[in-house]
Amino acid sequence: MDALQKIFDGLMERYKADVPDVSKITKAMVDQYIIQNQFDIENDHVAFRTIGIPKLGIKAFEKIFLNYGYKARDRYNFESKKLNARWYASPTNKFPRVFISELRIHEFPKNIQELILKYTNEITNDPIKELDLNNPEQVDDFLHTPLWSVPSWEDYQSLLKVSEYAAWVIYNRYYLNHYTIAVSSLPKGFNTLESFNDFLNSLGILLSDAGGYIKESPDKLLLQSATVSQLKKAIFAAGDSHLIAGSYVEFAERKILPEYQHIPLAEIERKHRKEGFEAANADKIFESTFTSQLKRK
């Protein structure tokens, strides 16, 4: 599992550099003695966005994680956003779950399909098939290498009008969309999403209000919140720069399943808590990068 650890270390190193909220939150948690260091934080899951074509969609991207023992679980359909998604269970509790979504481009008008394909057609073969998946350095490089040309600002804006998800992927490519702090694993006083959101508010962290500040599954066992995406300076094809949505941080509280309520808290493991994801929650979490949220900054 050392190779998988190297892949996640590479992901997090670059992600933290692009998302200042990560270090701000971690530092405050250490300063307030919630944790001793960043390694005390359990990463609930990481998420990636992809374009739904054979060489670049879920079926291609998942090969990285399946190679390291991840198991494919539930599929999801986000009708209004024209997205498919699937999550993957980690081989051990040491590693986060993985959530991969893809844009169903065939459901868009022809001009939008052609605009997306103008960039993705630069990839003629499945790039993951060309990797030695057992080489973590190669995988790490792939996860941080642009897959196609930088888009023009005009093309980005055209996509933004019909699919903010599509615009995000065309510029950000397949870089890590977010990682998730497992609030349930934190010490008492910070181990509920309500209390942790209060902590985040005290730091001046802006949370997405799409679907409410706390998104709750119907069985009330999975609660999620997220920061509003970081604004990043993006350099487009003609060299012009604009502030656009980058990545963000999510927070999840997975409650103990009813049949395990008798187990002492110190003995609770991942298997004793709510597993998987909730489509209605995820639908609103996607909007952490949307213009409607960025305007609140």
C-alpha positions in Angstrom: 0.0 0.0 0.0 3.0 2.3 0.0 2.4 3.1 -3.7 -1.2 4.1 -3.0 0.0 6.3 -0.2 2.4 8.0 -2.5 -0.4 8.7 -5.0 -2.5 10.3 -2.3 0.4 12.2 -0.9 1.0 13.7 -4.4 -2.6 14.6 -4.8 -2.8 16.3 -1.4 0.4 18.2 -1.8 -0.7 20.0 -5.0 -4.3 20.3 -3.8 -3.3 22.1 -0.6 -1.2 24.5 -2.7 -4.2 25.4 -4.8 -6.8 25.5 -1.9 -5.6 27.8 0.9 -8.6 26.9 3.0 -7.1 23.5 3.6 -4.1 24.8 5.4 -6.1 27.5 7.1 -8.5 25.0 8.6 -5.8 22.5 9.5 -3.7 25.2 11.3 -6.7 26.4 13.3 -7.4 22.8 14.3 -3.9 22.3 15.6 -3.8 25.8 17.3 -7.0 25.0 19.1 -5.8 21.5 20.1 -8.5 19.7 18.2 -5.8 17.6 16.5 -2.0 17.3 17.0 -1.1 17.4 13.3 -2.7 17.0 9.8 -2.2 13.2 10.0 -4.9 13.1 12.7 -7.5 14.1 10.1 -9.4 11.2 8.5 -10.0 11.8 4.8 -13.6 10.6 4.2 -13.4 10.7 0.4 -11.9 12.4 -2.6 -13.7 13.4 -5.7 -12.8 13.8 -9.4 -14.8 15.2 -12.3 -14.5 13.7 -15.8 -15.9 14.0 -19.3 -18.1 11.0 -20.2 -16.4 9.7 -23.3 -14.8 6.2 -23.5 -11.2 7.2 -23.2 -11.7 9.8 -20.6 -14.8 8.9 -18.5 -15.5 6.9 -15.4 -14.6 3.5 -17.0 -11.2 4.8 -18.0 -10.4 6.8 -14.8 -11.6 4.1 -12.4 -8.8 1.8 -13.6 -6.3 3.7 -11.4 -8.1 2.9 -8.2 -9.3 -0.6 -9.1 -5.7 -1.5 -9.7 -5.0 -0.6 -6.0 -7.8 -2.7 -4.6 -10.7 -0.3 -4.6 -14.2 -1.9 -5.2 -16.8 -0.2 -7.3 -20.0 0.4 -5.4 -23.3 2.4 -6.1 -24.0 4.4 -9.3 -25.8 7.7 -9.3 -27.7 9.7 -11.9 -27.9 13.5 -11.6 -30.6 14.2 -14.2 -30.7 18.0 -14.2 -26.9 18.3 -14.3 -26.5 15.6 -16.9 -24.0 13.6 -14.8 -23.3 10.0 -13.9 -21.3 9.1 -10.9 -20.0 6.1 -9.0 -18.2 5.6 -5.7 -15.4 3.2 -4.8 -14.7 1.6 -1.4 -11.2 1.7 -0.1 -9.1 -1.5 0.3 -8.4 -0.5 3.9 -9.7 2.1 6.4 -6.4 4.0 6.0 -7.4 5.4 2.6 -10.4 7.5 1.6 -13.4 6.5 -0.5 -13.3 7.7 -4.1 -16.1 9.4 -5.9 -15.9 9.9 -9.7 -18.5 11.7 -11.8 -18.7 12.3 -15.5 -20.6 14.6 -17.8 -23.0 13.0 -20.3 -22.1 15.2 -23.2 -24.4 13.4 -25.6 -27.3 15.1 -23.9 -26.2 18.6 -24.8 -26.9 20.5 -28.0 -24.6 19.7 -30.9 -22.7 22.9 -30.7 -21.8 22.3 -27.0 -20.8 18.7 -27.8 -18.5 20.0 -30.6 -17.0 22.6 -28.3 -16.1 20.0 -25.7 -14.8 17.6 -28.3 -12.6 20.3 -29.8 -10.5 19.9 -26.7 -11.0 16.3 -25.6 -10.3 15.0 -29.2 -6.7 15.9 -28.6 -6.6 12.7 -26.6 -6.6 9.9 -29.2 -6.0 7.0 -26.9 -7.0 6.1 -23.4 -4.1 7.7 -21.5 -4.4 5.4 -18.5 -3.7 2.4 -20.6 -0.3 3.9 -21.4 0.6 4.1 -17.6 2.3 1.6 -15.5 -0.3 1.7 -12.8 2.0 0.1 -10.3 4.4 3.0 -10.7 3.0 5.7 -8.3 5.2 8.4 -9.8 3.7 7.9 -13.2 0.2 7.9 -11.8 0.9 11.1 -9.8 2.3 12.8 -12.9 -0.8 11.8 -14.9 -3.1 13.2 -12.2 -1.4 16.6 -12.4 -0.7 16.8 -16.2 -3.0 18.8 -18.4 -4.9 16.4 -20.8 -5.7 19.0 -23.4 -5.0 22.6 -24.5 -5.9 25.5 -22.3 -9.4 26.7 -23.5 -10.2 30.2 -24.7 -12.1 32.5 -22.4 -14.9 32.6 -25.0 -15.2 28.8 -25.0 -15.1 28.7 -21.2 -17.9 31.2 -21.0 -20.0 29.4 -23.6 -19.8 26.2 -21.5 -20.5 28.0 -18.3 -23.8 29.2 -19.6 -25.1 25.6 -20.2 -23.0 23.5 -17.7 -20.8 24.9 -15.0 -19.5 21.4 -14.4 -18.4 21.2 -18.0 -16.6 24.6 -17.8 -14.9 23.5 -14.6 -13.5 20.4 -16.2 -12.4 22.0 -19.4 -10.2 24.4 -17.5 -9.2 22.4 -14.4 -9.1 19.0 -16.2 -9.0 16.0 -13.9 -7.3 17.6 -11.0 -8.6 16.8 -7.5 -12.0 18.5 -7.1 -12.1 18.1 -3.3 -11.1 16.2 -0.3 -13.3 15.6 2.8 -12.7 16.0 6.5 -14.4 13.1 8.4 -15.9 15.2 11.2 -17.2 12.1 12.9 -13.6 11.1 13.8 -12.8 14.3 15.6 -12.9 14.8 19.4 -16.1 15.5 21.2 -17.2 19.1 20.7 -16.2 19.0 17.1 -17.5 15.6 15.9 -20.8 16.8 14.7 -21.3 18.8 11.5 -23.3 21.5 13.3 -20.5 22.1 15.8 -17.7 21.9 13.2 -19.6 24.3 10.9 -19.6 26.7 13.9 -15.9 26.3 14.1 -15.5 27.0 10.4 -17.6 30.1 10.7 -15.4 31.4 13.5 -12.5 31.2 11.1 -14.3 33.2 8.4 -14.6 30.2 6.1 -17.5 30.7 3.7 -19.7 27.6 3.4 -21.9 26.8 0.4 -25.6 27.4 1.1 -26.8 25.3 -1.9 -29.4 22.9 -0.5 -28.7 24.5 3.0 -25.5 24.7 4.9 -26.0 21.1 6.0 -27.1 18.5 3.4 -28.8 15.6 5.2 -29.7 12.1 3.8 -33.3 11.0 4.3 -32.2 8.6 7.1 -30.4 11.4 8.8 -27.2 9.3 9.0 -25.1 11.2 6.5 -24.6 15.0 6.8 -22.4 17.0 4.5 -21.3 20.6 4.1 -18.6 22.3 1.9 -16.7 25.5 1.5 -17.4 27.7 -1.5 -14.8 27.0 -4.1 -11.5 28.9 -4.0 -11.2 31.5 -6.7 -8.1 30.9 -8.8 -6.4 33.1 -11.3 -6.8 31.3 -14.6 -4.7 32.0 -17.7 -6.6 31.3 -20.9 -5.5 30.5 -24.4 -4.9 34.1 -25.5 -3.0 34.9 -22.3 -5.8 36.8 -20.7 -6.5 36.0 -17.0 -9.7 35.7 -15.1 -10.8 34.5 -11.7 -12.7 31.3 -11.9 -13.8 28.4 -9.6 -11.0 26.1 -8.4 -11.4 23.3 -5.8 -13.0 23.3 -2.3 -13.1 21.4 0.9 -16.0 19.1 2.1 -16.9 18.0 5.5 -18.9 14.8 6.3 -20.5 13.4 9.4 -21.3 9.7 9.2 -23.5 8.6 12.1 -23.3 5.2 13.8 -25.8 2.8 12.3 -28.7 1.8 14.7 -27.6 -1.8 15.0 -24.2 -0.6 16.4 -25.4 2.0 18.9 -24.4 -0.3 21.8 -20.7 -0.3 20.8 -18.5 2.0 22.9 -17.4 5.0 20.8 -13.7 4.1 21.2 -14.4 0.8 19.4 -16.4 2.3 16.5 -14.8 1.7 13.1 -15.8 2.8 9.6 -17.9 -0.3 9.1 -20.1 0.7 12.0 -21.1 4.0 10.4 -23.3 5.1 7.5 -21.6 4.1 4.2 -21.9 5.3 0.7 -23.4 8.5 -0.6 -26.7 10.3 -1.0 -27.6 11.6 -4.4 -29.6 14.6 -3.2 -26.6 15.7 -1.0 -24.1 15.2 -3.8 -26.3 17.1 -6.2 -25.9 20.2 -4.1 -22.3 19.7 -3.2 -21.5 19.9 -6.9 -22.7 23.5 -6.7 -19.8 24.6 -4.4 -18.0 25.6 -7.7 -21.0 27.3 -9.2 -21.3 31.0 -10.0 -24.3 31.4 -7.6 -21.9 30.5 -4.8 -18.8 32.4 -6.0 -20.9 35.6 -6.1 -21.2 35.4 -2.3 -17.4 35.8 -1.8 
